[in-house]
């Protein structure tokens, strides 16, 4: 375990693993950025430019620069799209901060725009399906959650990896299943409700964004940050500063799914804390 990049080990043995979809399990980057390109001009046309976060209220200097560029150019900076490291949810968080109404409008417009681009999807890492199958074989209950609309998720789950991944998950919760999307805890709580499981730290939520970590913390489950973008530790420390305004931090950081599997195996086999749960007998995610 010494070589693994961890903030610290989680405090509780896992019995439920919930996964973010985009940029964690699945690569839908092209469609997402095309849709965001369509969203931003419409947001500004609706007068939301006045509701963009002020520079002094941005979490980082980089966030302030992103807002400034969008304010002046009505589009994402080309480097953001070429780096492919930030999700639309994090983009909306950077742009509008605590303004829930503005973010809800942005998500609604995104849902409409994404319909014009979605379709192609591939695993974010090669060899992901066997790892998910091994986790299920360790008596984990698995779920997937996403701010995406259910219609998009059903399609993407059915085409990923050619054969689809529906049978790998015990539940799925989508953006239009709940009142508030991430970083609110609603999606995580909905997935656990579907499983008949109370939220606690025995549920690990694995996601690639700051909003995933915030949502997990607010839901009372264990946040695991998936560093699929391969950020340097100095940047991870910057986006999780552990301040009064931004107190949320992951309990562990994994750079790939092999590390996640190793971490789960450590708890189950080396610490011997695994409890075989009753497999959820509810309907498939579809």
C-alpha positions, 0 to 999 in steps of 0.5 A: 500500500505504500506506493499508492497515492493516498491522502489517507486511508478511508475510515470504514470498510467498503460494502457499497461502491458508488461511481461517478460516470463521466471521466471516471468510468466513461470517456464522453469528453468530446460530446460534453465539451461540444455541448458546453460550447453550445451552453455558454453563449445561451447562458450569456444571452439569458443575462446570466453574465451578471451572475458569474462569480466575482474574481475575489470569490473564486476558489483559485486564481485559475478559476478566476481566469476561467470566469474572466475568459468566458465573460470576455469570449463567451466560450471555453478557453481552448486549453481547457478543452485540449487538457480534457480535465474538467467536467461540465459540473465543475465548470458550472460550479466555477462560473456560478458558485453558490448561485443554485438558480443559475446552475440549475439553468445551466444544467437544463440548457446542457441537457438540451444541448447534449442531445445533439452530441451524445452517442459515442462512449468508451471506458475511461480506462482500458480493462475496466470491466474486469475490475468492476466484475472483480469488485462485484465478486468481492461482495460489493454492491455497485452503483453508478450516479450521474448528473446526466439525464436518464435517457442519456445514461441508459444509452451510454450504459448500453453501448460502452465497451460494445456489450454494455454495462447494465449488468454490472450495477445494482442501481443507477441514479440520474440527474432528473431523478432528484431535485438537486444535482451534485454537489448536493447529496441527493443523487448519492442518497437516492442510489443508497435508498434504491439499495435499501442502505443507510448512508454511512462511511461504508459507502465509498463514492468514487469520482473525478471532480471536486463536486463529487467529493463535496457531494459525498461529504454532504451525503455522509459517505466516504469520498474517494477522489479518482485522479484520472486526469493525473493531476500533480499533488500540488494541484490536488492540494489546491483544489481541496484546500481544507479551509473554512470556505472549502473544507471538503477533502477526499479520504483517499486519492487513487490514480487508476482503477487498479489502485482502487481494487488494491485499496478495496482488497486491502480492507477486505483481505488484509484487514479482514473487515469484509461482510458479505451483504445480501445482494440487492434484488431490485430491478436492473438499472434500466 
